[in-house]
Amino acid sequence: MHTYTDNPRFPAGSPTTSSPPLGLGLVETSSGPFDILTHYTTTLDSDPDLTMPIAAIESLVALLSSTSTTASTIAEFLSIIETGISVLKSSVPNAISLSAGCDLFLRYIVRSLEDPRDFDACRAHLLQHGKLFVDRAKSSRWAIAQYGAELIRDGSTVLLHSHSRVVTALLSFAAERNIRFRCIVLETAPSLSGLITARILRSKSIPVSVIPDNAVGYVMAKCDMVLVGAEGVVENGGIINAMGTYTIAVQAKANKKPFYVLAESHKFVRLFPLNQFELPVQPQYQNLLDFTTEERNANDQVGKEGEVGCVEGTDGKTGGKKVAMGGRGKGSAPLVDFTRPEYITALISESGVMTPSAVSEELIKIYS
């Protein structure tokens, strides 16, 4: 039986349940406890270009490798994977993209099973295909860059929000092809993750203008398109992304500007939110409405004074940088919102360019 055990970094006596409290990262296996959360965070910290779902999948592969000599049945092997996924999901405040990657990995592993009667061969097959899945997921960003670079024309002005690795990869690829364009980057308060995007693009000799978030309506007429990444692409073709994405999409449609979303297929998630308040985010990390009759200073209104948080934006990574973080985005939990599909011109994944209405069909292909 696989259970969650107390992490030595937390007080003894913490409850052991099927949905472990934040911070528990140990998976009990027949070969002893495996700290999948520590492996996950170490993997993220070691590679600034790594996304949450890829780091989670690599951690699951490591979990499988550590138990490959002790698991005695396919059922036990799959149970270990499911336990590791549950630990990761419950240990991350905003697990939208992580959940999508983990669920897709589990589905991939089940589909790749061959003859379950030959356990040794099947176990080796699982490990091989787990590592293959990671390699394919990592390469998807560059496939998207090649598809999306066709959108960038000489003289274009592109509006960007927050920080997305796939967006910066696309723009870097376009610059390498000697396409001349410039970018307007929203600073993306409170995380200021837009500053990361600006720094990366300027290092590629791409002209950048950083503006405050509340100036988006003013500058929209000067843009040719909007490019954003996504925490998750949901079943109806909408997206969950850094707070402010929905506002930008509304402005883009009002100004008849195309709004493009770049997202790897491992971020396509089986969710169907109907409004902003049905997002699968732990409420304590997105409690924006805090009504009070008491006078508050500016620091109290945006967060704890002196609070330091991660600035990566859509997936909580810092890339080695930390800044004062306001808002309710405590620690590495970014604020997110939901953008409905009618505001999205097209989505670009490693499978190509698709309309929002095609997302449900793509999810069927992925999970069938």
C-alpha positions as CSV (number, residue, x, y, z in Angstrom):
1,M,0.0,0.0,0.0
2,H,1.3,3.5,-0.9
3,T,0.7,6.2,1.6
4,Y,1.7,9.8,2.3
5,T,4.2,10.2,5.1
6,D,5.2,13.2,7.2
7,N,7.9,15.3,5.7
8,P,10.7,15.8,8.2
9,R,10.6,19.5,7.3
10,F,7.1,19.7,9.0
11,P,6.1,19.0,12.6
12,A,5.4,15.4,13.6
13,G,1.8,14.4,13.8
14,S,0.7,15.9,10.5
15,P,-2.3,14.2,9.1
16,T,-1.9,11.3,6.6
17,T,-4.7,11.4,4.1
18,S,-5.4,10.7,0.4
19,S,-5.1,14.5,-0.2
20,P,-2.0,15.5,1.8
21,P,-1.8,19.0,3.1
22,L,0.6,21.5,1.4
23,G,4.2,20.5,2.0
24,L,4.0,16.8,2.2
25,G,6.2,15.4,-0.5
26,L,7.0,11.8,0.5
27,V,5.6,8.7,-1.3
28,E,5.9,5.5,0.7
29,T,7.0,2.6,-1.5
30,S,8.2,-0.9,-0.7
31,S,11.8,0.3,-1.1
32,G,11.3,3.2,1.3
33,P,10.0,6.8,1.1
34,F,10.7,8.8,-2.0
35,D,10.6,12.6,-1.7
36,I,9.0,13.4,-5.0
37,L,8.4,17.1,-4.0
38,T,12.0,17.7,-3.3
39,H,13.0,16.1,-6.6
40,Y,10.4,18.2,-8.4
41,T,11.6,21.5,-6.8
42,T,15.2,20.6,-7.4
43,T,14.5,19.8,-11.0
44,L,12.8,23.2,-11.5
45,D,15.6,25.1,-9.8
46,S,18.3,23.4,-11.9
47,D,16.9,24.4,-15.2
48,P,15.3,27.9,-15.7
49,D,13.8,26.8,-19.1
50,L,11.9,23.9,-17.5
51,T,8.1,24.2,-17.1
52,M,6.1,22.8,-14.2
53,P,4.5,19.8,-16.1
54,I,7.8,18.7,-17.5
55,A,9.5,18.9,-14.1
56,A,6.6,16.9,-12.6
57,I,6.9,14.2,-15.3
58,E,10.6,13.9,-14.8
59,S,10.0,13.5,-11.1
60,L,7.5,10.7,-11.8
61,V,10.0,9.0,-14.1
62,A,12.5,9.2,-11.2
63,L,9.9,7.7,-8.9
64,L,9.4,4.8,-11.2
65,S,13.1,4.3,-11.6
66,S,13.6,4.2,-7.8
67,T,10.9,1.5,-7.4
68,S,11.6,-0.5,-10.5
69,T,13.4,-3.2,-8.6
70,T,10.8,-3.6,-5.9
71,A,7.4,-3.3,-7.6
72,S,6.1,-6.7,-8.3
73,T,3.0,-6.1,-10.4
74,I,1.8,-3.7,-13.1
75,A,-1.0,-2.6,-10.7
76,E,1.5,-1.7,-8.0
77,F,3.6,0.2,-10.6
78,L,0.6,2.2,-11.7
79,S,-0.4,2.8,-8.1
80,I,3.0,4.3,-7.4
81,I,2.5,6.7,-10.3
82,E,-1.0,7.7,-9.2
83,T,0.3,8.3,-5.6
84,G,3.1,10.5,-6.9
85,I,0.7,12.5,-9.0
86,S,-1.6,13.1,-6.0
87,V,1.3,14.3,-3.9
88,L,2.5,16.7,-6.5
89,K,-1.0,18.1,-7.2
90,S,-1.7,18.7,-3.5
91,S,1.7,20.2,-2.8
92,V,1.5,23.0,-5.4
93,P,-0.8,26.0,-4.8
94,N,-1.6,26.4,-8.5
95,A,-1.5,23.0,-10.1
96,I,-3.3,23.7,-13.4
97,S,-0.5,23.0,-15.8
98,L,1.1,20.4,-13.5
99,S,-2.2,18.5,-13.4
100,A,-2.5,18.5,-17.1
101,G,1.0,17.2,-17.7
102,C,0.6,14.5,-15.0
103,D,-2.7,13.3,-16.3
104,L,-1.4,13.1,-19.8
105,F,1.7,11.2,-18.7
106,L,-0.4,8.7,-16.8
107,R,-2.6,8.2,-19.9
108,Y,0.4,7.8,-22.1
109,I,1.9,5.2,-19.8
110,V,-1.3,3.2,-19.7
111,R,-1.7,3.3,-23.5
112,S,1.9,2.2,-24.0
113,L,1.5,-1.0,-22.0
114,E,2.2,-4.1,-24.0
115,D,1.7,-7.6,-22.7
116,P,1.0,-7.2,-18.9
117,R,1.7,-10.9,-18.3
118,D,5.5,-10.3,-18.9
119,F,6.1,-7.9,-16.0
120,D,9.9,-7.5,-16.4
121,A,9.5,-6.5,-20.1
122,C,6.5,-4.3,-19.2
123,R,8.4,-2.5,-16.5
124,A,11.4,-1.7,-18.8
125,H,8.9,-0.6,-21.4
126,L,7.3,1.8,-18.9
127,L,10.6,3.4,-18.0
128,Q,11.7,3.7,-21.6
129,H,8.4,5.4,-22.7
130,G,8.4,7.7,-19.7
131,K,11.7,9.1,-20.7
132,L,10.6,9.3,-24.3
133,F,7.5,11.3,-23.2
134,V,9.7,13.8,-21.5
135,D,12.0,14.2,-24.5
136,R,9.0,14.8,-26.8
137,A,7.4,17.3,-24.4
138,K,10.6,19.3,-24.2
139,S,10.9,19.5,-28.0
140,S,7.3,20.7,-28.4
141,R,8.3,24.3,-27.6
142,W,10.5,24.6,-30.7
143,A,7.8,23.0,-32.9
144,I,5.4,25.7,-31.8
145,A,8.1,28.4,-32.4
146,Q,8.4,27.2,-36.0
147,Y,4.6,27.3,-36.6
148,G,4.1,30.6,-34.8
149,A,7.0,32.4,-36.4
150,E,5.0,32.6,-39.6
151,L,2.7,35.1,-37.9
152,I,5.5,37.6,-37.3
153,R,6.0,40.0,-40.3
154,D,8.6,42.7,-40.9
155,G,7.6,45.9,-39.1
156,S,5.2,44.1,-36.7
157,T,4.4,45.3,-33.2
158,V,3.6,42.5,-30.8
159,L,1.9,42.9,-27.4
160,L,3.0,40.5,-24.7
161,H,1.8,39.8,-21.2
162,S,3.6,38.1,-18.3
163,H,6.4,35.6,-19.1
164,S,6.0,32.5,-21.3
165,R,8.9,30.4,-22.4
166,V,7.2,29.3,-25.5
167,V,6.4,32.9,-26.5
168,T,10.0,34.1,-26.0
169,A,11.2,31.0,-27.9
170,L,9.0,31.9,-30.9
171,L,10.1,35.5,-30.9
172,S,13.8,34.5,-30.6
173,F,13.3,32.1,-33.5
174,A,11.7,34.9,-35.6
175,A,14.6,37.3,-34.7
176,E,17.1,34.6,-35.8
177,R,15.3,34.5,-39.2
178,N,16.1,38.3,-39.5
179,I,12.5,39.3,-39.1
180,R,12.4,42.9,-37.8
181,F,9.7,43.5,-35.2
182,R,9.3,45.1,-31.8
183,C,7.4,44.2,-28.7
184,I,5.3,46.0,-26.1
185,V,5.5,44.1,-22.8
186,L,3.1,44.7,-19.9
187,E,5.0,44.6,-16.7
188,T,2.3,42.3,-15.2
189,A,1.9,43.4,-11.6
190,P,2.1,42.2,-8.9
191,S,4.7,39.6,-10.0
192,L,6.4,41.9,-12.5
193,S,7.1,38.8,-14.6
194,G,6.9,40.9,-17.8
195,L,10.3,42.3,-16.8
196,I,11.7,38.8,-17.3
197,T,10.3,38.7,-20.9
198,A,11.7,42.2,-21.6
199,R,15.2,41.2,-20.4
200,I,15.3,38.0,-22.5
201,L,14.0,39.7,-25.7
202,R,16.5,42.6,-25.3
203,S,19.3,40.1,-24.9
204,K,18.3,38.9,-28.4
205,S,18.5,42.5,-29.7
206,I,14.7,42.8,-30.0
207,P,13.4,46.3,-29.3
208,V,11.1,46.3,-26.3
209,S,8.9,48.9,-24.5
210,V,7.7,48.0,-21.0
211,I,4.4,49.6,-20.0
212,P,2.2,49.5,-16.9
213,D,-0.8,47.1,-17.1
214,N,-3.4,49.8,-17.0
215,A,-2.0,51.3,-20.3
216,V,-3.1,48.3,-22.4
217,G,-6.2,50.0,-23.8
218,Y,-4.1,53.1,-24.7
219,V,-1.5,51.2,-26.7
220,M,-3.7,48.5,-28.2
221,A,-4.2,50.5,-31.4
222,K,-0.4,50.5,-32.0
223,C,-0.2,46.7,-31.9
224,D,-0.6,44.3,-34.7
225,M,-1.3,41.2,-32.6
226,V,-1.2,39.8,-29.0
227,L,0.8,36.7,-28.1
228,V,0.3,35.0,-24.8
229,G,1.1,31.6,-23.2
230,A,-1.2,29.6,-21.0
231,E,-1.3,27.8,-17.7
232,G,-3.9,25.5,-19.2
233,V,-6.1,25.2,-22.3
234,V,-9.6,24.0,-21.2
235,E,-12.2,21.9,-23.0
236,N,-14.2,24.7,-24.5
237,G,-11.1,26.4,-26.1
238,G,-10.7,29.0,-23.4
239,I,-7.4,29.5,-21.4
240,I,-6.3,29.9,-17.9
241,N,-3.3,32.3,-17.7
242,A,-1.7,35.1,-15.6
243,M,-4.2,37.6,-14.2
244,G,-4.9,40.3,-16.8
245,T,-5.0,38.1,-19.8
246,Y,-8.8,38.2,-20.0
247,T,-8.7,42.1,-19.9
248,I,-6.2,42.1,-22.7
249,A,-8.2,39.7,-24.8
250,V,-11.3,41.9,-24.4
251,Q,-9.3,45.0,-25.5
252,A,-7.9,43.1,-28.4
253,K,-11.3,42.1,-29.7
254,A,-12.7,45.6,-29.3
255,N,-9.8,46.9,-31.4
256,K,-10.0,44.1,-33.9
257,K,-6.5,42.8,-33.1
258,P,-5.7,39.1,-33.4
259,F,-5.2,37.3,-30.0
260,Y,-3.0,34.2,-30.3
261,V,-2.3,31.6,-27.6
262,L,0.8,29.4,-27.6
263,A,0.5,26.2,-25.6
264,E,2.1,22.8,-25.6
265,S,-0.3,19.9,-25.8
266,H,0.7,18.8,-22.2
267,K,-1.1,21.9,-21.0
268,F,-4.5,20.9,-22.5
269,V,-6.5,20.1,-19.5
270,R,-9.9,18.4,-18.9
271,L,-11.6,21.3,-17.2
272,F,-14.7,23.3,-18.1
273,P,-14.8,26.5,-16.1
274,L,-17.9,28.7,-16.7
275,N,-16.6,31.8,-15.0
276,Q,-13.7,33.3,-13.2
277,F,-14.6,31.8,-9.8
278,E,-14.6,28.1,-11.0
279,L,-10.8,27.9,-11.5
280,P,-9.0,25.0,-9.8
281,V,-6.8,27.3,-7.6
282,Q,-6.6,27.0,-3.9
283,P,-8.8,30.0,-2.7
284,Q,-6.3,31.3,-0.2
285,Y,-3.9,32.1,-3.1
286,Q,-6.5,34.0,-5.1
287,N,-8.5,35.9,-2.6
288,L,-8.6,39.3,-4.3
289,L,-11.9,40.5,-2.7
290,D,-11.0,41.4,0.8
291,F,-13.6,43.9,2.0
292,T,-12.8,46.0,5.1
293,T,-13.9,49.3,6.7
294,E,-10.4,49.9,8.1
295,E,-7.9,52.3,6.4
296,R,-5.0,50.5,4.9
297,N,-1.7,51.7,3.4
298,A,-0.5,50.7,-0.1
299,N,1.6,47.9,1.1
300,D,-1.2,46.3,3.0
301,Q,-3.5,46.5,0.0
302,V,-1.2,44.7,-2.3
303,G,0.3,42.1,0.1
304,K,2.5,41.7,3.2
305,E,5.0,44.4,3.5
306,G,8.4,43.2,2.4
307,E,7.0,39.9,1.1
308,V,9.3,38.3,-1.4
309,G,7.9,36.0,-4.1
310,C,8.7,34.3,-7.3
311,V,8.4,36.4,-10.5
312,E,8.1,33.8,-13.2
313,G,4.4,34.4,-13.6
314,T,2.5,31.6,-15.2
315,D,4.3,28.7,-13.6
316,G,6.0,29.9,-10.5
317,K,9.6,29.6,-11.6
318,T,12.0,32.4,-10.7
319,G,15.0,31.7,-13.0
320,G,17.2,32.7,-10.1
321,K,15.4,36.1,-9.6
322,K,13.3,37.3,-6.7
323,V,11.4,40.6,-6.3
324,A,9.0,42.1,-3.8
325,M,5.7,40.6,-4.6
326,G,2.4,42.2,-3.9
327,G,-1.2,41.1,-4.4
328,R,-2.5,37.8,-3.0
329,G,0.0,35.8,-5.0
330,K,1.8,34.3,-2.0
331,G,5.1,32.6,-2.6
332,S,5.1,30.9,-6.0
333,A,1.3,30.9,-6.6
334,P,0.5,33.3,-9.5
335,L,-2.8,35.0,-9.8
336,V,-4.7,33.7,-12.8
337,D,-7.9,34.4,-14.7
338,F,-10.0,32.7,-17.4
339,T,-10.3,33.9,-21.0
340,R,-13.3,32.7,-22.9
341,P,-12.8,31.2,-26.3
342,E,-14.7,33.9,-28.2
343,Y,-11.9,36.3,-27.5
344,I,-9.2,33.9,-28.9
345,T,-8.3,34.1,-32.6
346,A,-6.3,30.8,-32.7
347,L,-4.2,28.5,-30.5
348,I,-0.8,27.2,-31.6
349,S,0.5,23.9,-30.3
350,E,3.1,21.4,-31.6
351,S,0.2,19.9,-33.6
352,G,-0.3,23.2,-35.5
353,V,-2.7,26.1,-35.6
354,M,-6.2,25.4,-34.4
355,T,-9.3,27.4,-33.6
356,P,-10.7,27.3,-30.0
357,S,-13.6,25.1,-31.2
358,A,-11.1,22.4,-32.2
359,V,-9.7,22.1,-28.7
360,S,-12.3,19.5,-27.6
361,E,-11.4,17.3,-30.6
362,E,-7.7,17.7,-29.8
363,L,-8.4,16.6,-26.2
364,I,-10.3,13.5,-27.5
365,K,-7.2,12.6,-29.6
366,I,-4.9,13.1,-26.6
367,Y,-6.8,11.1,-24.1
368,S,-8.6,8.5,-26.2
